[in-house]
Amino acid sequence: MGKRVMTALVAAVALTAVFGLPAGSAGQGAGRGQGAAAPAAAPAAAARYTGPRTSDGKPNLNGVWQVANSANWDLEPHNARPSPNPVEMGAILAAPGSPGVVEGNEIPYKPAALAKKKQNAANWLKMDPETKCYMPGIPRATYMPYPFQIIQTPTNVLFAYQYATANRVVPIAARKEEPAVDTWMGESFGRWDGDTLVVDAKGFNDQTWLDRAGNYHSTELHVVERFTPVDAHLINYEATIEDPQVFTRPWKISMPIYKHVENNAQLVEFRCVEFAEELLYGNLVKPGAPK
């Protein structure tokens, strides 16, 4: 039987959410471990969401969710691209084409930042933090090709991501002060705007990327996410991204997120650190020493 998700982790963080212990950032350390026009997001919700609700009357977002797009490869419109080593890998790791998820199709980089983005893209396999199993950051955690689970209470919303067992607890409260330290997953606070969960995230380090195409950000990244349920099985996700060091103006991505409806829907453990140890620390092994 394959390894299942670390139930104890999810339960422990969920208890934090239930009892309102200090939260806002979790599962992270301060230093660790041209195509068609962009598609429309999920259909706009009807005049009022009519799906299931929690005991406090909010839309019930509990469940296992996942996107079905190529945003993790490249947020912008792009054609299919070959794998990094087609001679040995063939079609494996070839990037599928996509109309993109960026409003207006193009990310508004400053000239110098665009040059760095292109350098990142040219060295993608070596430089992408995903290669090293680093925490994905926000918003990338949402559209990586792995499911995530939402556990919702009146006072907190837990996001548990299958990738690298990343997670964050979002208090339903106003932000009272700026984050004390920059981290991989940042610090998030949430509020309800009608039936939409709005999450304000900031306090990021500059070590995460937005996709495998080298799109990146600085420590001034500020993300405002909107989770709008369309029905019991579909969320319209929008994220407005702002970073005055890198971009000329705020810009937005949008996409649908689908709920897993299998009877055994769950997160399955994916602790990828052990898969990256040779890449990260192989040079520290003495010649001839057992690996």
Helices and strands as residue ranges (DSSP letters): H 7-19, E 63-66, H 86-89, H 111-122, H 124-127, G 129-132, H 140-143, E 148-152, E 156-161, E 167-171, E 187-193, E 196-202, E 222-231, E 234-242, E 251-259, H 273-281, G 282-284
